[in-house]
Amino acid sequence: MTSTRLAFPSRLERLGRVGSTNDVVLGWLRDGEPEVCVGVADEQTAGRGRNGRSWTAPPGAALLCSIGFQPTYLEPDQAWRLAANVSLAMAEAAESTAGLEPGTIRLKWPNDLVIETDAVRKLAGVLGETDVLGSAEPRAVVGIGVNAGWNRGRFPAEIANDMTSLSDAARVRAERIDREALLDAFVAALEPRAAALRAGTFDADGWTERQLTNGRPVRLELPNGSAETVQALGVDAETGALLVANPREGTRRTVVVGEIRHLRIGGSL
């Protein structure tokens, strides 16, 4: 285990095998570590996705990191912008590291990184968690796991149809994707975005333009087990909500992340 102290990030630590990088970084924040701190692991044994799902990858196959913030400069209802910033920075970093055209990596609302070829496949999962928002010492951690040099032919059967990796997207050997270069590019892309957010500026246009969901039918799977297919009209860059319409009912409304368990692109209206 090695540790490096830098002006940005305040702490960058490379870890071996941990339960969850989100838990590690949240512990740092509770111990007084200032933002922005970053923990990177070779392997997670208890990596989390949204709604209790797990996030796993073979050792060394993915960039697994968590980024810690102390967002005293954000109202609690705008904390979602931290995850948006992380996703935008990682999309830029992944494109440059893998030699992909800008705009190749999109966001599936709100912040998961996806690539569309013959199908929409997930490249990276994002999980934001918060602690004592609205207090004098709010804490937030954004975890992101990027499939880097993980060949799709080796994906577990249950995720093989829905996932992709940078090596597959770039059509290069897995060893050609340098996780250290990806991490360096991510940190470089995140720094100005973090500074801008502290100064009250959010890249609303960039977040909106990256959304693959805009203008498409989407299936919203609800916590009670039911589902509905609606038309995604766009996103609200002030609240982070998805704007949807139900053509059959002639209604429009907003959907926030906490209202649904999962969103799938496609379906019949």
C-alpha positions in Angstrom: 0.0 0.0 0.0 1.4 3.4 -1.0 0.1 6.9 -0.2 0.7 10.2 -1.9 -0.1 13.7 -0.6 -0.9 16.3 -3.2 -2.6 19.7 -3.4 -5.2 17.9 -5.6 -6.4 15.5 -4.6 -5.8 16.1 -0.9 -5.1 12.4 -0.6 -4.6 9.7 -3.2 -4.1 6.2 -1.8 -3.7 3.0 -3.8 -5.1 0.0 -1.9 -4.8 -3.7 -2.5 -7.9 -5.7 -1.6 -10.6 -4.0 0.3 -14.3 -4.5 1.1 -15.5 -1.2 -0.4 -13.6 1.9 -1.4 -16.7 3.9 -0.5 -16.4 2.7 3.1 -12.7 3.4 3.2 -13.0 7.0 1.8 -16.0 7.8 4.0 -13.9 6.7 7.0 -11.2 9.2 5.9 -13.7 12.0 5.7 -15.1 11.2 9.2 -11.5 11.3 10.5 -11.1 14.8 9.1 -9.5 14.3 5.7 -10.3 17.3 3.5 -11.8 17.1 0.1 -11.0 15.9 -2.6 -9.6 12.6 -1.5 -9.4 9.5 -3.6 -9.0 5.8 -2.8 -8.2 3.3 -5.5 -8.4 -0.5 -5.1 -7.1 -3.5 -7.1 -10.0 -5.5 -5.9 -13.2 -5.1 -3.9 -14.9 -7.9 -2.0 -18.0 -5.9 -1.1 -18.4 -3.4 -3.9 -21.9 -1.9 -4.0 -24.1 -0.8 -6.8 -27.5 1.0 -6.5 -30.4 -0.5 -4.6 -28.2 -3.2 -2.9 -26.8 -4.6 -6.1 -23.1 -5.7 -6.1 -20.3 -4.5 -8.3 -17.6 -7.0 -8.9 -14.6 -7.3 -11.3 -11.5 -9.6 -11.3 -8.4 -8.2 -9.7 -6.7 -5.6 -11.9 -9.5 -5.7 -14.6 -11.2 -2.4 -13.6 -10.4 1.0 -12.2 -12.2 0.9 -8.8 -12.1 4.2 -7.0 -14.0 6.4 -4.6 -13.8 10.2 -4.4 -14.6 12.0 -1.1 -16.1 15.4 -0.8 -17.1 17.8 2.0 -19.8 19.8 0.0 -20.4 22.7 2.4 -20.8 24.8 -0.8 -23.9 22.8 -2.0 -27.4 22.7 -0.9 -28.4 19.1 0.0 -30.7 18.9 -3.0 -27.8 19.6 -5.3 -25.4 17.0 -4.0 -26.2 14.9 -7.1 -23.9 17.2 -9.0 -20.9 15.6 -7.3 -21.6 12.3 -9.0 -22.4 14.0 -12.3 -19.0 15.8 -12.1 -17.2 12.4 -11.5 -19.0 10.8 -14.4 -18.2 13.6 -16.8 -14.6 13.7 -15.8 -14.3 9.9 -16.1 -16.0 9.9 -19.5 -13.4 12.4 -20.8 -10.5 10.5 -19.2 -11.6 7.2 -20.6 -12.0 8.5 -24.1 -8.6 10.1 -24.1 -6.9 7.1 -22.6 -8.5 4.6 -25.0 -8.2 6.8 -28.0 -12.0 7.0 -28.5 -13.7 9.9 -30.3 -15.1 12.5 -27.9 -18.7 11.8 -27.2 -18.3 8.0 -27.6 -19.1 7.5 -24.0 -22.5 8.5 -22.9 -24.5 8.7 -19.7 -27.5 6.5 -18.9 -29.5 8.7 -16.6 -28.3 9.8 -14.3 -24.6 9.0 -14.3 -23.7 5.4 -15.4 -21.2 5.4 -18.3 -22.4 3.5 -21.4 -21.3 2.9 -25.0 -23.8 2.2 -27.8 -22.7 0.0 -30.7 -25.0 -2.8 -31.7 -26.6 -2.4 -28.2 -26.3 -0.1 -25.2 -23.7 -1.6 -22.9 -22.5 -0.4 -19.5 -18.9 0.6 -19.1 -18.9 2.0 -15.6 -21.2 2.1 -12.6 -21.5 5.0 -10.3 -22.7 5.1 -6.7 -23.1 8.2 -4.6 -23.5 8.0 -0.8 -23.9 10.9 1.6 -23.5 11.5 5.3 -25.0 14.3 7.4 -26.0 16.5 4.5 -27.3 19.8 5.6 -25.0 19.9 8.7 -21.9 22.0 9.2 -19.7 19.0 8.2 -21.5 17.3 5.3 -19.8 14.3 3.6 -20.3 12.7 0.3 -18.5 9.8 -1.5 -18.8 8.9 -5.1 -17.7 5.4 -6.1 -17.0 4.5 -9.7 -15.9 1.2 -11.2 -14.7 1.3 -14.8 -14.2 -1.9 -16.8 -10.8 -1.2 -18.3 -8.9 -4.2 -19.5 -11.6 -6.8 -19.0 -12.3 -8.7 -22.1 -16.0 -9.2 -22.7 -15.3 -12.9 -23.6 -14.5 -13.3 -19.9 -17.5 -11.6 -18.4 -19.8 -13.8 -16.3 -22.8 -15.0 -18.3 -25.2 -13.0 -16.3 -23.7 -9.6 -17.4 -22.1 -10.5 -20.7 -24.9 -9.0 -22.8 -25.2 -5.8 -20.9 -21.6 -4.8 -20.2 -18.5 -3.7 -22.1 -15.0 -2.5 -21.4 -12.5 0.1 -22.6 -10.3 -2.5 -24.2 -13.3 -3.9 -26.2 -14.5 -0.4 -27.2 -11.1 0.6 -28.4 -10.6 -2.9 -30.0 -7.2 -3.3 -28.4 -5.6 -5.9 -26.2 -6.6 -5.7 -22.5 -3.0 -4.9 -21.5 -3.1 -1.8 -23.7 -5.4 -0.1 -21.3 -3.2 1.5 -18.6 -5.2 1.9 -15.4 -2.6 4.4 -14.0 -2.9 6.5 -17.1 -6.7 6.4 -16.8 -6.5 7.4 -13.1 -4.1 10.3 -13.9 -6.4 11.5 -16.7 -9.4 11.3 -14.5 -7.8 13.3 -11.7 -6.7 16.0 -14.2 -10.2 16.2 -15.6 -11.9 16.3 -12.2 -9.8 19.1 -10.7 -11.3 22.0 -12.7 -14.8 20.6 -12.4 -14.5 20.3 -8.6 -13.1 23.9 -8.4 -15.9 25.2 -10.6 -18.6 23.5 -8.5 -17.1 25.0 -5.3 -17.4 28.4 -7.1 -21.0 27.8 -8.0 -20.7 26.6 -11.6 -21.9 23.2 -12.9 -21.4 22.0 -16.5 -25.1 21.6 -17.1 -24.7 21.6 -20.9 -22.0 18.9 -20.8 -24.1 16.7 -18.5 -27.2 17.1 -20.6 -25.4 16.5 -23.9 -23.8 13.2 -22.6 -27.3 11.8 -21.7 -28.1 8.8 -24.0 -31.5 8.6 -22.5 -32.8 11.9 -24.0 -35.5 11.4 -26.6 -35.8 7.6 -26.1 -38.4 5.3 -24.7 -37.3 4.1 -21.3 -38.6 1.4 -19.0 -38.8 2.5 -15.4 -38.7 -0.3 -12.9 -40.3 0.7 -9.6 -39.5 -0.4 -6.0 -42.9 -2.2 -5.7 -42.0 -4.5 -8.6 -44.1 -2.8 -11.2 -42.8 -1.0 -14.4 -43.9 1.4 -17.0 -42.5 2.6 -20.3 -42.4 6.3 -20.9 -40.7 8.7 -23.3 -37.6 10.4 -21.9 -37.8 14.0 -23.0 -34.6 15.3 -21.3 -33.1 16.2 -18.0 -33.5 19.0 -15.5 -30.0 20.4 -14.8 -31.2 22.2 -11.8 -32.7 19.3 -9.9 -31.1 16.3 -11.7 -34.5 14.9 -12.5 -35.4 13.0 -15.7 -38.2 14.6 -17.6 -40.7 12.0 -19.1 -44.0 11.9 -20.9 -46.6 9.2 -21.2 -48.1 9.6 -24.7 -51.1 7.4 -24.0 -52.1 9.4 -21.0 -51.0 12.7 -22.4 -49.0 13.5 -19.2 -45.6 14.8 -18.4 -43.7 14.6 -15.1 -40.3 14.5 -13.5 -38.6 11.4 -12.1 -35.9 11.5 -9.4 -33.4 8.7 -8.8 -34.9 7.6 -5.5 -38.3 6.9 -7.1 -37.1 4.0 -9.2 -35.0 0.9 -8.9 -33.7 0.7 -12.4 -34.0 2.3 -15.8 -33.7 0.4 -19.0 -33.4 2.1 -22.4 -36.0 0.9 -24.9 -39.4 -0.6 -24.8 -42.8 -0.1 -26.5 -44.8 3.0 -25.9 
